[in-house]
Every structure is written in structure tokens, then in C-alpha cells.
Amino acid sequence: MKILHITVHLGGGIGSAYVGLGDCGHQQKIILLEEPIDLHSVNNVERAGFEILCCPNKESVVENLKTADVVLINWTHHPAIIKFLVDFPMIPVRCILWCHVSGNYYPCIPTDFIQKFSQVLFATPYSLHVPQIEKLDREYIDSHFHVVYGLNDLSRFWNHEIEKKCGEKEYFTIGYVGTLGFCKLNPRFVDYCAAVDIPNVRFLMVGTPTTKEHILSQAKQKGIADRFRFSGQISDVTEALQQMDAFGYLLNPQHFGATENSLLEAMAFGLPVIALRQCVERYIVRDGETGFLVDSPEEYGRVAKQLWRNTTLARQLGERAKLDTRERYNVKRNREQFVFACNQALLEAKKVISFHDVFRGDCADWFLKCVKEDRECFEENRAGDAGLIFHENTKGSPKHFYKYFPYDTRLALWAEQLK
């Protein structure tokens, strides 16, 4: 079977997904719509068994679409992918959609869009329970939708033993790995940290420190600025995990995350985790068994103190988390599910697909297609009142779309309002 993947880039979660997917016994090729920035990730994906074509011309794209048995679209509502779909060649294909966002807030998952595809892959079972998906016919859901996690290979975390430190430790370290922007991180993150009443607590923040000054400013107001350490991006995350006693994963309730590799890696490493009782986290952490789910800063503080006092409980939670990730997030099983979905698509004849009836109007309308709760903010030209994710420079925000479609007057206005 010849499988052709279409994606904008191979950075972040999508790159990890392909490294985890690896060689599944079939010929796989990836078309990158843009020149890669993260060459390290591209090299890793190539080593995993993929042929990569960077920015091929239109004739090459059409030829590869024609010869592929299955075409797979990686989707995050990136403007480059939307443009590719709007201009999709009128040739017969079998098309699969792989959603790398959960669909709970923005970008929402339009049902008329996903029903264009022979099969749909979600990166979390949480997506199957968002309102617009649950309204679909149950038989259609069972026959067309599958969960294929955007998994990194967790084996190197399972095989890593947490070092036993002799004597009393200087700090009790609660760590976080991931995006530090507040479209992902909880806006009340510092409030949660301030609720942790442990005399020697330290918060280790791993990731590009885009909001470092903002976090430290808030922390200074609460008298806890000296508790924070920012490591920046690191090449081997296990070095940071080794320094942690617990993993605090406090995300924005409107975050778009799906597989959440950082959380899975911490669990696979054997750390006790504390996350919020929301979104995809509820489908990863088994409350009281493989970690704790909390609803407030006060509860977060109580649970953190419990782990600090009860090292036996902390160790047991970490061990159960490691076992749970082995059972539920197995790369081999994930690959098998992916191949099964491709084989299901093969049962259908190739057909011509047009996305013009989904992405109607101008480029601003293409952006609005996946906006639900905050739609009025844009229709009434008050973009500044929209949620935090819309204030980002990327993530499918108005500024992101305006970068690709600078001639669109509404995108220009919204981008200006969001500066």
C-alpha cells in the first residue's frame, strides 16, 4: 500500500507522531507544504522510514496524489492546509483526515468537513465526545472514526529508572514540560503554585520561556518568585524529569491539545502527576490510580503536600502510571490501528473531493469555519475580546491567517485589533 501524507511541517507533536508511527510495513511518503525549520525533527522522521518531499511543484503533487492508494491530511486548521484543500486537484483519491487537535474549543471540528473523508483519525478519545461529534449517527461514528494517538515512542521513558537520592533533598521539585504560552498554560498557573504550602518547593519550567517575565511578575506579587526555575528547551527531557518529584500539568481549560506527549512522558518515566479535571487530561490520568485530577488551586496545594509527605504514595502512583502507559499507549498497537484505518479506506473506490462547499466565501470565512464560542467577537469586529488562543501569532489565529492572506480586509482588521 502506498500512503501519502500531507502536512505543513514536522515540528512539535506532528513530528513526534510520525517518529512513533514509524515503519508500519507499507510505503510511506510525506509532502511538506513549507520548507522545514526544525531539521532535527525532519531527520528523525526520515530515519523512522519516511520519504520526505519538501515543497514539490504542483505537477509533482498531482502525480503523487494520483499514484497513492491512500492520502492522509494532517489537520490543525493551519492556513496552509486550508489553502491546499481549497485548491485540491479534481482527481480521484481515497482521503483520510488525521486531527491533531481535540476540537473542544478552537479549532472546533466541523462535521461537514470531516464527513468528506473516507476515514477520520483522532489523536485522543476525547474528540469522540465533543458535542458536534456525539450528535452524529452512532453507526457512522463506529465505522469511520478511529483513535490513532500522535505518540512519541515511550520505551526510552519506561526503561529509565528514577535515581534514588540519598539523604534529605534540598528541594521538592514540581515540574512542567511544554508550551509556556497562556493559550496552553492555565492563566491562573501562578495562583495554583502559590497554593502549594511546602517549605522547600521549587517549580521547574521546561520549554521556550516566552512568558517567563509575566510568570515571574505575578509570582513576585505573591512572594514566590524565588521558587521558579526556567531551563528553556533541552535536548534530552529525561534530564529534567530526573530532577522532578512530581509533575504539575496545569493547562488552559480551552487548550487544543490532543495526545499530550509531555504528560505521557512524565507518566511513563514514573512521576506522580497532578492535572486539572478537564479536556483530554481526564482521558489520560486515572484519578487516584495513576495520578491526581484537581479542580482548584486549594485542591492542587493539598495534593502536592500529600505527595511531599507520603513518598510511598508518590512512588506507587508513578509505578502505576508507568504500567498504564505501557498498556494503553503502545506504539505497536497504535500502528496497527493506523493500518486498519488505511485498509478500511481501501474498501472504497477513489473519488473526486471538493472542499469548496465547506470553505466558502473569502479567507476570513475559512478562518471562521472553525470558530464557535467566540464567533460574535469577530462578526462584530471586537477581536480583542476573543479567547487567548486567538491572540497568538500562530495556532490558526487571525494573525496567522493574515500572514498567509494579507489581501483579506477582515483578517487585516482582526490582526490589528489583536496586536
C-alpha positions, 0 to 999 in steps of 0.5 A: 500500500502506498500512503501519502501524507500531507502536512505543513511541517514536522515540528512539535507533536506532528513530528513526534507522531510520525517518529512513533508511527514509524515503519508500519510495513507499507510505503510511506511518503510525506509532502511538506507544504513549507520548507522545514525549520526544525531539521532535527525533527525532519531527520528523525522522521526520515530515519523512522522510514519516511520519504520526505518531499519538501515543497514539490511543484504542483505537477509533482503533487498531482502525480503523487496524489494520483499514484497513492492508494491512500492520502492522509491530511494532517489537520490543525486548521493551519492556513496552509492546509486550508489553502491546499484543500481549497485548491485540491486537484479534481482527481480521484483519491481515497482521503483520510483526515488525521486531527491533531487537535481535540476540537473542544474549543478552537479549532472546533471540528466541523462535521461537514468537513470531516464527513468528506473523508473516507476515514477520520483519525483522532489523536485522543478519545476525547474528540469522540465526545465533543458535542458536534461529534456525539450528535452524529449517527452512532453507526457512522461514528463506529465505522469511520472514526478511529483513535490513532494517538500522535505518540512519541515512542515511550520505551526510552521513558519506561526503561529509565529508572528514577535515581534514588537520592540519598539523604534529605533533598534540598528541594521538592521539585514540581515540574512542567514540560511544554508550551509556556504560552497562556493559550496552553498554560492555565492563566491562573498557573501562578495562583495554583503554585502559590497554593502549594504550602511546602517549605522547600518547593521549587517549580521547574519550567521546561520549554521556550520561556516566552512568558517567563517575565509575566510568570515571574511578575505575578509570582513576585506579587505573591512572594514566590518568585524565588521558587521558579526555575526556567531551563528553556528547551533541552535536548534530552527531557529525561534530564529534567524529569530526573530532577522532578518529584512530581509533575504539575500539568496545569493547562488552559481549560480551552487548550487544543491539545490532543495526545499530550506527549509531555504528560505521557512522558512524565507518566511513563518515566514514573512521576506522580502527576497532578492535572486539572479535571478537564479536556483530554487530561481526564482521558489520560490520568486515572484519578487516584490510580495513576495520578491526581485530577484537581479542580482548584488551586486549594485542591492542587496545594493539598495534593502536592503536600500529600505527595511531599509527605507520603513518598510511598504514595508518590512512588506507587502512583508513578509505578502505576502510571508507568504500567498504564502507559505501557498498556494503553499507549503502545506504539505497536498497537497504535500502528496497527490501528493506523493500518486498519484505518488505511485498509478500511479506506481501501474498501472504497473506490477513489473519488473526486473531493471538493472542499469548496462547499465547506470553505466558502466565501473569502479567507476570513470565512475559512478562518471562521469555519472553525470558530464557535464560542467566540464567533460574535467577537469577530462578526462584530469586529471586537477581536480583542475580546476573543479567547487567548488562543486567538491572540497568538501569532500562530495556532490558526489565529487571525494573525496567522491567517493574515500572514498567509492572506494579507489581501483579506480586509477582515483578517487585516482588521482582526490582526490589528485589533489583536496586536 
